[in-house]
């Protein structure tokens, strides 16, 4: 038995009571959820092995209760793999794989309805075991879901609850037997196509036939709790073990996916038509102190009432770098190595918070030595918008009253307004727009994170979905002091490969994922743990016969209470992090950190 208790990593042997009914005895199998007494407490746990030979001379206790079915033996084994991959405890993963309520009966499978073939490009995606499909932001998702369901019971992941519900209804209307997670656990176990979010990666799927992941670039697929497992990577491994095709789709496939599978793209004309018109406004020559937050182009867009749809202004202000711009030419102060924002910690030094590169206080464009700080806020933007428009403007943020759920649009709908301004949360709460304006996109381009370019492009993708294809007439307006940045060039050309080529070279040069593996260590006892890791590292380097060969492995920090551990690949990273004893106390290991 594996207890459902944080901190207990051991398994314990128990016996099934002879007094139980045959029905209860039949429920006990690998993955079943049971109750048992341990250390004076009655605990919940999972059966992780059967017919185990007990230690000689040891009298085993009996189970106290069998709650019902749990994850299958295959999922128990997958959880063990994932716990090692993300350096955590399998009990956290088995919780995700277990039903919300006790399940004591699983219905017999029903015959599936035969579904028609989809168009050739869609069907071709399932011809290989690993397919990465690049599609425009508003490309229909139903054909790929139907193509997967046509092969049998499929596992389909989507990044939001609202989208999962919509897709499940569409599949059901087409005659597919669907189990929407998490409530459809028992239905999924009996045989159905499963649709859900991150946790659905652990759903029971009888006779798995295909796997589909929509918007695989979305960070919501990675759990922020420890272990920081990724649903995308879990279902890839699950598909590999089952020997079935896995298709991941995105308007901007991640480099991890490009390295993993075979890229498939529709014709360039089709991709371009699927993006809205993108307008890049170069503000380097503008005096923000005189012109305010809004360029002439933005003011004209605000006053354009040719469409009844709302206009949305986006300005991220939380957790962002304070940007520097050249006083003479307006050029943004970015690192020449990794393109992150530079900070001026000393009078004569500009420093990159991402890669540590320093340089004198000199503009890369005009050689001026004078910089000014740029700071904007949502509240100020709302006040100026109201003055320009002469009518109320709604401010939206993740903490806005009445707007706590990203999938709940009632807050937006009942406002009755047609002008909205907010952080990126506003993009999650709108259904459509006539224009989306990013007032200061340099906050995204200069983010002190190695994934800032992918994350910035992800915001443009979300905005493009509100606007629709080019034929709909929507406008995506971006104000920036870095108009030649590869993210903006990729968006304006409707070609994500423009970004991908630059980003790949940058990651390779700096040995960043997917060309290495990383983890962060933080918490009260992190320093003690890191000291133990460094001792292991010294021993491995000193002994050339060490079979682990921790080549290119390093421990860096601390930085804001976190240490960064780098390794050539995840196998070596996991082995290294497990090689040191974990001290007693609070500590967090985050494998594949998103904010580094």
C-alpha positions as CSV (number, residue, x, y, z in Angstrom):
1,X,0.0,0.0,0.0
2,X,1.2,3.5,-0.8
3,X,-0.3,6.0,1.8
4,X,-1.9,9.2,0.6
5,X,0.3,11.2,3.0
6,X,2.8,13.8,2.1
7,X,6.2,12.8,3.3
8,X,5.7,9.1,3.5
9,X,7.5,7.5,0.6
10,X,7.5,3.9,1.8
11,X,5.0,1.2,0.9
12,X,3.5,-1.2,3.4
13,X,2.2,-4.8,3.2
14,X,-1.3,-5.7,4.2
15,X,-3.7,-8.7,3.7
16,X,-7.2,-8.8,2.5
17,X,-9.5,-10.0,5.3
18,X,-11.1,-13.4,4.8
19,X,-14.4,-12.0,6.2
20,X,-14.9,-9.6,3.2
21,X,-17.5,-10.5,0.6
22,X,-16.4,-11.8,-2.8
23,X,-17.5,-8.5,-4.3
24,X,-15.2,-6.5,-2.0
25,X,-12.3,-8.9,-2.5
26,X,-12.8,-8.5,-6.3
27,X,-12.4,-4.7,-6.0
28,X,-8.9,-5.1,-4.5
29,X,-6.4,-4.9,-7.4
30,X,-3.5,-2.7,-8.4
31,X,-4.7,0.9,-8.3
32,X,-7.7,0.3,-5.9
33,X,-8.3,2.9,-3.2
34,X,-8.3,1.3,0.3
35,X,-8.2,2.2,3.9
36,X,-5.8,0.8,6.5
37,X,-4.4,1.5,9.9
38,X,-0.8,2.8,10.2
39,X,0.8,4.3,13.3
40,X,-2.4,4.7,15.1
41,X,-4.1,6.5,12.2
42,X,-6.6,5.3,9.6
43,X,-5.2,6.3,6.2
44,X,-6.3,6.3,2.6
45,X,-4.0,4.8,0.0
46,X,-3.6,2.8,-3.2
47,X,-2.7,-0.8,-3.9
48,X,0.5,-0.6,-5.9
49,X,1.4,-4.4,-6.0
50,X,-0.3,-7.7,-5.5
51,X,0.8,-11.2,-4.3
52,X,3.8,-9.7,-2.5
53,X,5.8,-12.2,-0.5
54,X,5.8,-10.9,3.1
55,X,9.0,-10.7,5.2
56,X,9.5,-14.0,7.1
57,X,8.2,-13.9,10.6
58,X,6.2,-10.7,10.1
59,X,2.4,-10.9,10.9
60,X,0.6,-8.6,8.5
61,X,-2.4,-6.4,9.4
62,X,-5.6,-6.6,7.4
63,X,-7.1,-3.8,5.3
64,X,-10.0,-2.0,7.0
65,X,-12.0,-1.0,3.9
66,X,-11.9,-1.0,0.1
67,X,-13.3,2.3,-1.1
68,X,-13.4,1.4,-4.8
69,X,-11.7,1.5,-8.1
70,X,-8.7,3.8,-8.7
71,X,-6.1,4.2,-11.4
72,X,-5.2,1.2,-13.5
73,X,-1.9,-0.7,-13.1
74,X,-0.7,1.1,-16.2
75,X,-1.4,4.5,-14.6
76,X,0.3,3.5,-11.4
77,X,3.4,2.6,-13.3
78,X,3.1,5.9,-15.3
79,X,2.8,7.8,-12.0
80,X,6.1,6.2,-10.8
81,X,7.8,7.3,-14.0
82,X,6.4,10.8,-13.7
83,X,7.5,11.1,-10.0
84,X,11.0,10.3,-11.0
85,X,10.9,12.6,-14.1
86,X,9.7,15.6,-12.0
87,X,11.4,14.6,-8.7
88,X,8.3,14.2,-6.6
89,X,6.1,11.7,-4.8
90,X,3.8,9.5,-6.8
91,X,0.9,9.9,-4.3
92,X,0.3,13.4,-5.6
93,X,0.0,12.0,-9.1
94,X,-2.2,9.2,-8.1
95,X,-4.6,11.7,-6.5
96,X,-5.0,13.3,-10.0
97,X,-5.6,9.8,-11.4
98,X,-8.3,8.9,-8.9
99,X,-12.1,9.6,-9.1
100,X,-13.6,12.5,-7.2
101,X,-16.2,10.1,-5.7
102,X,-16.0,6.4,-4.9
103,X,-16.5,4.1,-7.9
104,X,-17.5,0.5,-7.1
105,X,-18.9,-0.5,-10.4
106,X,-17.7,0.1,-14.0
107,X,-20.3,-0.5,-16.8
108,X,-19.6,-2.8,-19.7
109,X,-18.3,-1.1,-22.8
110,X,-20.7,0.0,-25.5
111,X,-20.2,-0.4,-29.2
112,X,-18.8,2.7,-30.8
113,X,-20.5,4.5,-33.7
114,X,-18.6,4.5,-37.0
115,X,-17.4,8.1,-37.8
116,X,-16.6,9.4,-41.3
117,X,-13.1,10.4,-42.3
118,X,-12.0,14.0,-42.0
119,X,-10.2,16.0,-44.7
120,X,-6.8,14.6,-45.8
121,X,-4.6,17.1,-43.9
122,X,-6.4,16.2,-40.6
123,X,-6.2,12.5,-41.2
124,X,-2.5,12.7,-42.2
125,X,-1.7,14.1,-38.7
126,X,-2.5,10.7,-37.2
127,X,-0.4,8.7,-39.7
128,X,2.7,9.1,-37.6
129,X,3.2,8.4,-33.9
130,X,4.4,11.9,-33.1
131,X,2.8,14.8,-35.0
132,X,3.1,18.5,-34.3
133,X,0.5,20.5,-36.2
134,X,0.9,24.3,-36.6
135,X,-2.4,26.0,-37.2
136,X,-3.8,29.6,-37.3
137,X,-5.2,30.9,-34.0
138,X,-8.9,30.3,-34.9
139,X,-8.5,27.0,-36.8
140,X,-11.4,24.6,-35.9
141,X,-10.5,22.0,-33.4
142,X,-13.5,19.6,-33.9
143,X,-12.1,17.9,-37.0
144,X,-9.0,16.7,-35.1
145,X,-11.1,15.6,-32.2
146,X,-13.4,13.6,-34.5
147,X,-10.4,12.1,-36.4
148,X,-9.0,10.9,-33.0
149,X,-12.4,9.5,-31.9
150,X,-12.8,7.7,-35.3
151,X,-9.9,5.5,-34.2
152,X,-11.5,4.4,-30.9
153,X,-11.4,5.8,-27.4
154,X,-9.2,8.9,-27.6
155,X,-7.7,11.2,-24.9
156,X,-8.1,14.9,-25.8
157,X,-6.6,17.7,-23.7
158,X,-7.7,21.3,-24.0
159,X,-6.4,24.3,-21.9
160,X,-9.7,25.5,-20.4
161,X,-12.8,24.1,-18.7
162,X,-15.1,26.1,-21.0
163,X,-13.5,24.8,-24.1
164,X,-13.5,21.2,-22.8
165,X,-17.3,21.4,-22.2
166,X,-17.9,22.9,-25.7
167,X,-15.8,20.2,-27.4
168,X,-17.4,17.4,-25.4
169,X,-20.9,18.7,-26.5
170,X,-19.8,18.9,-30.1
171,X,-18.4,15.3,-30.1
172,X,-21.5,14.0,-28.4
173,X,-23.7,15.7,-31.1
174,X,-21.6,13.8,-33.7
175,X,-22.4,10.5,-32.1
176,X,-19.2,10.0,-30.0
177,X,-19.5,8.5,-26.6
178,X,-17.8,11.1,-24.4
179,X,-16.5,11.3,-20.9
180,X,-15.9,14.9,-19.7
181,X,-13.4,15.0,-16.9
182,X,-13.3,15.1,-13.9
183,X,-16.9,14.1,-13.4
184,X,-16.9,11.4,-16.1
185,X,-14.3,9.1,-14.5
186,X,-16.4,6.0,-14.3
187,X,-17.7,6.6,-17.8
188,X,-14.2,6.9,-19.1
189,X,-13.2,3.7,-17.4
190,X,-16.0,1.9,-19.1
191,X,-15.0,3.0,-22.6
192,X,-15.3,6.5,-24.0
193,X,-13.4,9.3,-25.6
194,X,-12.1,11.5,-22.8
195,X,-12.1,15.3,-22.9
196,X,-10.6,17.5,-20.2
197,X,-7.9,19.8,-19.0
198,X,-4.6,19.1,-17.3
199,X,-5.8,16.5,-14.8
200,X,-7.4,14.5,-17.7
201,X,-3.9,13.4,-18.6
202,X,-4.4,10.8,-15.8
203,X,-8.0,9.8,-16.8
204,X,-8.8,6.1,-17.2
205,X,-9.1,5.4,-21.0
206,X,-10.1,1.8,-21.9
207,X,-8.2,0.6,-25.0
208,X,-6.6,4.0,-25.7
209,X,-6.5,4.6,-29.5
210,X,-5.2,8.2,-29.9
211,X,-4.0,11.3,-28.0
212,X,-4.6,14.9,-29.0
213,X,-3.3,18.0,-27.2
214,X,-4.8,21.4,-28.3
215,X,-2.7,24.6,-27.7
216,X,0.3,22.5,-26.4
217,X,2.2,25.8,-25.8
218,X,-0.2,26.9,-23.1
219,X,1.5,27.0,-19.7
220,X,-1.7,25.8,-17.9
221,X,-0.7,22.3,-18.8
222,X,2.1,22.4,-16.2
223,X,1.1,22.0,-12.5
224,X,2.4,24.7,-10.3
225,X,2.4,22.4,-7.3
226,X,5.1,19.9,-6.6
227,X,5.8,17.8,-8.5
228,X,5.6,20.3,-11.4
229,X,4.4,17.7,-13.9
230,X,3.3,18.6,-17.5
231,X,0.2,17.1,-18.9
232,X,1.6,17.4,-22.4
233,X,4.6,15.3,-21.5
234,X,2.6,12.8,-19.5
235,X,0.3,12.0,-22.4
236,X,3.2,11.8,-24.8
237,X,4.7,9.1,-22.7
238,X,1.3,7.5,-22.3
239,X,0.8,7.4,-26.0
240,X,4.3,6.0,-26.5
241,X,3.7,3.2,-24.1
242,X,0.3,2.3,-25.7
243,X,1.8,2.5,-29.2
244,X,-0.8,5.0,-30.5
245,X,-0.5,8.3,-32.4
246,X,-0.1,11.5,-30.4
247,X,-1.0,14.8,-32.1
248,X,-0.2,18.1,-30.5
249,X,-1.5,21.3,-32.1
250,X,-0.6,25.0,-31.6
251,X,-0.4,28.3,-33.5
252,X,3.1,28.4,-32.1
253,X,4.5,24.9,-31.3
254,X,7.1,25.0,-28.5
255,X,10.7,24.0,-29.2
256,X,10.2,21.0,-27.0
257,X,7.5,19.8,-29.4
258,X,9.5,20.6,-32.5
259,X,12.4,18.5,-31.2
260,X,9.9,15.7,-30.2
261,X,7.8,15.2,-33.3
262,X,7.2,15.8,-37.0
263,X,6.1,19.3,-37.9
264,X,3.0,19.5,-40.2
265,X,1.8,22.9,-41.5
266,X,-1.1,23.8,-43.8
267,X,-0.3,26.1,-46.9
268,X,1.1,29.5,-46.1
269,X,-1.8,31.3,-47.6
270,X,-4.2,29.4,-45.3
271,X,-2.1,30.2,-42.3
272,X,-1.9,33.9,-43.2
273,X,-5.6,34.2,-43.8
274,X,-6.2,32.8,-40.3
275,X,-4.4,35.7,-38.6
276,X,-5.9,39.2,-38.2
277,X,-4.2,42.3,-39.5
278,X,-1.2,43.1,-37.2
279,X,-0.1,46.8,-36.9
280,X,3.2,47.5,-35.2
281,X,3.5,51.1,-33.8
282,X,7.1,52.2,-33.3
283,X,7.2,54.6,-30.4
284,X,10.9,55.2,-30.2
285,X,10.6,58.7,-31.6
286,X,7.6,59.6,-29.4
287,X,7.9,61.6,-26.2
288,X,5.7,59.7,-23.9
289,X,5.7,62.6,-21.4
290,X,4.0,64.7,-24.1
291,X,1.9,62.2,-26.0
292,X,0.8,60.0,-23.1
293,X,0.1,56.3,-23.4
294,X,-1.6,56.4,-26.7
295,X,-0.2,57.0,-30.2
296,X,-2.3,58.7,-32.9
297,X,-3.1,55.3,-34.4
298,X,-4.5,54.0,-31.1
299,X,-6.6,57.2,-30.6
300,X,-8.1,56.8,-34.1
301,X,-8.9,53.1,-33.4
302,X,-10.5,54.1,-30.1
303,X,-12.8,56.5,-31.9
304,X,-13.7,54.2,-34.7
305,X,-17.3,53.1,-34.2
306,X,-17.7,51.1,-37.5
307,X,-18.2,47.9,-35.5
308,X,-20.4,47.2,-32.5
309,X,-17.8,44.9,-31.0
310,X,-15.7,46.2,-28.1
311,X,-12.1,47.4,-28.2
312,X,-9.7,45.9,-25.7
313,X,-6.5,47.5,-24.3
314,X,-3.9,45.3,-22.6
315,X,-1.3,46.6,-20.2
316,X,0.5,44.1,-17.9
317,X,1.8,45.8,-14.8
318,X,2.3,42.9,-12.3
319,X,5.6,41.2,-11.9
320,X,7.3,42.9,-14.9
321,X,10.7,44.5,-15.3
322,X,11.0,48.3,-15.1
323,X,12.2,49.0,-18.6
324,X,14.9,51.4,-19.7
325,X,14.8,53.5,-22.9
326,X,17.4,55.7,-24.5
327,X,16.6,59.4,-24.1
328,X,18.1,60.3,-27.5
329,X,16.6,57.7,-29.9
330,X,14.1,55.8,-27.8
331,X,15.8,52.4,-28.2
332,X,14.9,49.9,-25.5
333,X,17.7,48.7,-23.3
334,X,17.8,44.9,-24.0
335,X,20.6,42.4,-23.6
336,X,22.5,41.6,-26.8
337,X,22.9,38.0,-25.7
338,X,19.4,36.9,-24.7
339,X,17.2,40.0,-25.4
340,X,15.9,40.3,-21.8
341,X,15.4,43.7,-20.2
342,X,18.5,45.4,-18.7
343,X,18.5,47.0,-15.3
344,X,20.8,49.8,-14.1
345,X,21.9,48.7,-10.7
346,X,25.0,51.0,-10.7
347,X,25.5,54.4,-12.2
348,X,27.8,53.1,-15.1
349,X,26.6,49.5,-15.5
350,X,23.6,47.9,-17.3
351,X,22.9,44.3,-16.1
352,X,20.8,41.5,-17.5
353,X,18.8,39.6,-14.9
354,X,18.5,36.5,-17.1
355,X,22.0,35.6,-18.2
356,X,24.1,38.0,-16.1
357,X,25.7,39.9,-18.9
358,X,26.9,43.4,-18.0
359,X,27.7,46.3,-20.3
360,X,28.3,50.0,-20.0
361,X,25.4,52.5,-20.0
362,X,25.6,53.0,-23.8
363,X,22.7,52.8,-26.3
364,X,23.3,50.0,-28.8
365,X,21.6,52.2,-31.5
366,X,23.0,55.7,-31.1
367,X,25.7,55.4,-28.4
368,X,24.0,57.8,-26.1
369,X,24.7,57.3,-22.4
370,X,21.5,58.6,-20.9
371,X,18.5,56.3,-20.2
372,X,15.1,56.9,-18.7
373,X,12.7,54.6,-16.9
374,X,9.4,53.7,-18.5
375,X,6.5,52.8,-16.2
376,X,2.8,52.5,-17.1
377,X,-0.2,51.5,-15.1
378,X,-3.7,50.1,-15.9
379,X,-5.5,52.7,-13.7
380,X,-3.8,55.6,-15.4
381,X,-4.6,54.1,-18.8
382,X,-8.3,53.8,-17.8
383,X,-8.4,57.4,-16.8
384,X,-6.9,58.7,-20.0
385,X,-9.1,56.4,-22.1
386,X,-12.2,57.8,-20.4
387,X,-11.0,61.3,-21.2
388,X,-10.3,60.5,-24.8
389,X,-13.5,58.5,-25.4
390,X,-15.9,60.6,-23.3
391,X,-17.6,57.5,-21.8
392,X,-16.9,54.8,-19.1
393,X,-14.1,52.3,-19.5
394,X,-14.1,49.0,-17.6
395,X,-10.9,48.0,-15.9
396,X,-10.3,44.2,-15.8
397,X,-7.6,42.3,-13.9
398,X,-7.3,38.9,-12.4
399,X,-8.3,40.3,-9.0
400,X,-11.2,42.4,-10.3
401,X,-14.4,42.1,-8.3
402,X,-16.8,39.8,-10.0
403,X,-14.2,38.5,-12.4
404,X,-12.4,35.8,-10.5
405,X,-12.9,33.0,-13.0
406,X,-11.1,33.1,-16.4
407,X,-13.9,31.1,-18.0
408,X,-16.7,33.3,-16.7
409,X,-17.8,36.0,-19.1
410,X,-20.8,37.3,-17.1
411,X,-18.7,40.1,-15.6
412,X,-17.8,41.4,-19.0
413,X,-21.3,40.9,-20.5
414,X,-23.2,42.7,-17.8
415,X,-21.0,45.7,-17.9
416,X,-22.6,47.1,-21.0
417,X,-19.4,48.8,-22.0
418,X,-17.5,48.7,-25.3
419,X,-14.1,49.8,-24.0
420,X,-12.0,47.6,-21.7
421,X,-8.6,47.9,-20.3
422,X,-6.6,45.5,-18.1
423,X,-3.9,43.0,-17.6
424,X,-3.8,39.9,-19.8
425,X,-6.7,38.6,-17.8
426,X,-9.0,40.7,-20.0
427,X,-8.1,38.5,-23.0
428,X,-9.4,35.5,-21.1
429,X,-12.8,37.1,-20.3
430,X,-13.7,38.5,-23.7
431,X,-15.6,36.6,-26.4
432,X,-14.8,38.9,-29.3
433,X,-13.3,42.4,-30.1
434,X,-13.0,44.8,-33.0
435,X,-9.5,45.7,-32.0
436,X,-7.0,44.6,-29.4
437,X,-4.3,47.1,-28.4
438,X,-1.1,46.2,-26.5
439,X,-0.1,49.6,-25.0
440,X,3.4,48.6,-23.9
441,X,4.4,45.2,-25.4
442,X,8.0,45.8,-24.4
443,X,7.1,44.6,-20.9
444,X,6.6,41.2,-22.5
445,X,9.5,41.3,-24.9
446,X,11.9,42.3,-22.2
447,X,10.7,39.9,-19.5
448,X,13.5,38.4,-17.4
449,X,12.6,34.9,-18.3
450,X,14.1,32.6,-20.8
451,X,10.6,31.8,-22.2
452,X,9.6,35.4,-22.5
453,X,9.5,35.3,-26.3
454,X,7.2,32.3,-26.4
455,X,5.0,33.8,-23.6
456,X,4.8,37.1,-25.5
457,X,3.8,35.4,-28.7
458,X,1.2,33.4,-26.7
459,X,-0.5,36.7,-25.7
460,X,-0.7,37.7,-29.4
461,X,-2.3,34.4,-30.2
462,X,-4.9,34.9,-27.5
463,X,-5.7,38.3,-28.9
464,X,-5.9,37.0,-32.4
465,X,-8.6,34.6,-31.4
466,X,-10.8,37.5,-30.2
467,X,-10.4,39.2,-33.5
468,X,-10.9,36.2,-35.8
469,X,-9.3,35.7,-39.3
470,X,-8.1,38.5,-41.5
471,X,-11.4,38.5,-43.4
472,X,-13.3,39.6,-40.2
473,X,-11.5,43.0,-40.3
474,X,-10.2,42.9,-36.7
475,X,-7.1,44.9,-35.8
476,X,-4.2,43.7,-33.6
477,X,-2.3,46.9,-32.6
478,X,1.0,46.7,-30.8
479,X,2.9,49.7,-29.4
480,X,6.6,49.0,-28.9
481,X,10.1,50.5,-29.0
482,X,11.4,47.2,-30.4
483,X,9.5,46.9,-33.8
484,X,12.2,44.6,-35.3
485,X,11.9,42.0,-32.5
486,X,11.4,38.5,-33.8
487,X,8.1,38.1,-31.9
488,X,6.6,41.0,-33.7
489,X,8.0,40.0,-37.1
490,X,6.5,36.6,-36.6
491,X,3.1,38.0,-35.8
492,X,3.0,40.6,-38.6
493,X,4.1,38.0,-41.1
494,X,1.7,35.3,-39.7
495,X,4.7,33.0,-39.5
496,X,5.8,31.5,-36.2
497,X,8.9,30.0,-37.8
498,X,10.4,33.5,-37.8
499,X,10.4,33.4,-34.0
500,X,11.3,29.8,-33.8
501,X,14.5,30.1,-35.8
502,X,15.9,32.9,-33.6
503,X,14.7,31.3,-30.4
504,X,16.2,27.9,-31.2
505,X,19.6,29.4,-31.9
506,X,19.5,31.4,-28.7
507,X,18.5,28.4,-26.6
508,X,21.3,26.3,-28.1
509,X,23.9,29.0,-27.6
510,X,22.9,29.4,-23.9
511,X,22.2,25.7,-23.3
512,X,18.6,26.3,-22.3
513,X,15.7,23.8,-22.6
514,X,15.0,21.8,-24.6
515,X,18.7,21.5,-25.1
516,X,19.3,21.0,-21.4
517,X,17.2,20.4,-18.2
518,X,16.7,22.8,-15.3
519,X,15.2,22.8,-11.9
520,X,14.9,25.4,-9.1
521,X,15.3,24.6,-5.4
522,X,13.8,26.9,-2.7
523,X,12.5,26.9,0.8
524,X,13.6,26.9,4.4
525,X,16.1,24.0,4.0
526,X,17.1,24.6,0.4
527,X,20.5,25.9,1.3
528,X,21.3,22.7,3.3
529,X,20.1,20.6,0.4
530,X,22.1,22.5,-2.2
531,X,25.2,22.1,0.0
532,X,24.7,18.4,-0.1
533,X,24.2,18.5,-3.9
534,X,27.5,20.4,-4.3
535,X,29.3,17.8,-2.3
536,X,27.9,15.1,-4.6
537,X,29.0,17.2,-7.6
538,X,32.5,17.5,-6.3
539,X,32.7,13.8,-5.8
540,X,31.4,13.0,-9.2
541,X,33.9,15.3,-10.9
542,X,36.8,14.0,-8.8
543,X,36.1,10.4,-9.7
544,X,36.5,9.8,-13.5
545,X,35.2,6.3,-13.1
546,X,31.9,7.6,-11.8
547,X,29.3,6.0,-14.2
548,X,26.9,9.0,-13.8
549,X,29.3,11.4,-15.6
550,X,27.6,14.6,-14.6
551,X,28.8,16.5,-17.6
552,X,27.7,20.1,-17.9
553,X,25.9,19.9,-14.6
554,X,25.9,23.0,-12.4
555,X,24.3,24.6,-9.3
556,X,23.9,28.4,-9.5
557,X,22.6,30.9,-6.9
558,X,21.1,31.9,-4.7
559,X,18.9,34.4,-6.5
560,X,15.8,35.7,-4.6
561,X,16.1,32.6,-2.3
562,X,16.2,30.1,-5.2
563,X,19.0,28.0,-6.6
564,X,19.1,26.9,-10.2
565,X,20.3,23.3,-11.0
566,X,21.2,22.6,-14.7
567,X,21.9,19.3,-16.4
568,X,22.3,18.0,-19.9
569,X,19.0,16.1,-19.8
570,X,16.2,15.1,-17.4
571,X,17.6,11.7,-16.6
572,X,20.8,13.1,-15.3
573,X,18.9,16.0,-13.6
574,X,16.6,13.6,-11.8
575,X,19.5,11.3,-10.7
576,X,21.5,14.3,-9.4
577,X,18.6,15.7,-7.4
578,X,17.9,12.3,-5.9
579,X,21.6,11.7,-5.1
580,X,21.5,14.0,-2.0
581,X,19.5,13.3,1.1
582,X,16.6,15.6,1.5
583,X,16.7,17.4,4.9
584,X,13.7,17.7,7.1
585,X,11.8,20.9,6.6
586,X,10.0,22.9,3.9
587,X,11.6,22.7,0.5
588,X,10.3,23.0,-3.1
589,X,11.9,21.4,-6.2
590,X,10.5,22.8,-9.4
591,X,11.6,20.9,-12.5
592,X,11.1,22.7,-15.8
593,X,10.4,26.1,-14.1
594,X,8.4,28.5,-16.3
595,X,9.6,31.7,-14.6
596,X,13.4,31.5,-14.9
